Amino acid sequence: MLDTGDRLLQQAAQGGYAVPAFNVDNLESILAVTDVAREFDAPMIVQTIPRTLRYGGVRTYVAMLGALDRGGKMAMHLDHGGDEDICRACIDAGYSSVMIDGSALAFEQNVALTARVVAYAHARGVAVEGELGTIGGKEETAASIGYTDPDQAEEFARRTGVDSLAIGVGTAHGVYRGEPHIAIDRIETIAARISTPLVLHGASGLSDEVVRACVRAGIRKINFATELRQAFTRGLQEGLRACPDAFDPKQYLPYAIERIRQVVVAKTRLCLGR
């Protein structure tokens, strides 16, 4: 049975670590993530963005994870849900956690939207992640980076009842074009003001030292997406070179699985401090 994720994050807060959250796009990435979760006996969150769901269907990925689930320490999460409809569809399909991203809205509109999703989700035993401030990049939105105001974070958490909160501290989705400057002090300030677990988006490409500093400052969930997609592509290319005459995908796709697996192992160790 899938975990809702809020329990995993509360345990992370008590243990002083972060739960790694991996965006998946296909069976191969799910196989890699679940294999590492099983090997490390580690808490993990598997997540999909709306674009992935438009590609493969809302029920597809949660069904695959359910078939491979080893129980107890894994949640299925919607990442960057842009409206109530996609959140409700994922909840009804069996997702154990959803994100409603109202960060591009005015504060009061974001509060109202998030609170409505929380009410629907909590009535069905599903956890909700909200966002305040913005994450840079163009993976799901064209928003530029906007730092989260600690006063607003405190009010947002109180009025919405979210189970976790993604905050803007200088990260961006996609590939960084320069050295990112992460506001560690802002993470510390917000973590001291609210008990709601904090989420870091846009972690692909950050140095290990920066990630560790974010965890020490109070981040309890860290998202990784781009590096997994890069690993899949490199592995697929490697497999096609190694098996030039193969026409059975099961001969060359294991190279992609192994490449993803290597990234997941490294990020899991980093987040859990192992």
RACOR-V449793 format. One record per residue. SS is DSSP state (A for helix, B for strand, O for the rest). Layout:
ss
SS
SS
This chain:
ss
O
O
O
O
O
A
A
A
A
A
A
A
A
A
A
O
O
O
B
B
B
B
B
O
O
O
A
A
A
A
A
A
A
A
A
A
A
A
A
A
O
O
O
B
B
B
B
B
B
A
A
A
A
A
A
A
O
A
A
A
A
A
A
A
A
A
A
A
O
O
O
O
O
B
B
B
B
B
B
B
B
O
O
A
A
A
A
A
A
A
A
A
A
O
O
O
B
B
B
B
O
O
O
O
O
O
A
A
A
A
A
A
A
A
A
A
A
A
A
A
A
A
O
O
O
O
B
B
B
B
B
B
O
B
O
B
O
O
O
O
O
O
O
O
O
B
O
O
O
A
A
A
A
A
A
A
A
A
A
A
O
O
O
B
B
B
B
O
O
O
O
B
O
O
O
O
O
O
O
O
O
O
O
A
A
A
A
A
A
A
A
A
A
O
O
O
B
B
B
B
O
O
O
O
O
O
O
A
A
A
A
A
A
A
A
A
A
O
B
B
B
B
B
B
O
A
A
A
A
A
A
A
A
A
A
A
A
A
A
A
A
A
O
O
O
O
O
O
A
A
A
A
A
A
A
A
A
A
A
A
A
A
A
A
A
A
A
A
A
A
A
A
O
O
